[in-house]
């Protein structure tokens, strides 16, 4: 994995954090952490998009955020398991992984 994709992965982790924070923040401190997670997720995505195609980077970023949020909902927050959600997430991941596999870093490089 190259550096830019690692940055997208990190941005996706921050996205999961702020999405969970939107639902579970209860005081100024937790809202501040949520706001910081929003900032870092977007900032890191912008940095990664300098070297990657923005559409592919964004698709991977949002797919990762969606998948992570649903998995956390099932495993940590006690949301009921849904086979339909699981199948749809698998379809989403198939598309995101496919985009990642067919996209080279050179496609996103900007002319200097």
JOSUL-V45166 format. One record per backbone hydrogen bond with DSSP energy under -0.5 kcal/mol. NH is the residue of the N-H (numbers start at 1). CO is the residue of the C=O. If there is no record, write none. Layout:
{{NH:CO} {NH:CO}}
This chain:
{{6:2} {7:3} {8:4} {9:5} {10:6} {11:7} {12:8} {13:9} {14:10} {15:11} {16:12} {17:13} {18:14} {19:15} {20:16} {21:17} {22:18} {23:19} {23:20} {24:20} {25:21} {31:27} {32:28} {33:29} {34:30} {35:31} {36:32} {37:33} {38:34} {39:35} {40:36} {41:37} {42:38} {43:39} {44:40} {45:41} {46:42} {47:43} {48:44} {49:45} {50:46} {50:47} {51:48} {52:48} {57:53} {58:54} {59:55} {60:56} {61:57} {62:58} {63:59} {64:60} {65:61} {66:62} {67:63} {68:64} {69:65} {70:66} {71:67} {72:68} {73:69} {74:70} {75:71} {76:72} {77:72} {79:73} {86:82} {87:83} {88:84} {89:85} {90:86} {91:87} {92:88} {93:89} {94:90} {95:91} {96:92} {97:93} {98:94} {99:95} {100:96} {101:97} {102:98} {103:99} {103:100} {104:102} {107:104} {108:105} {109:105} {109:106} {110:50}}
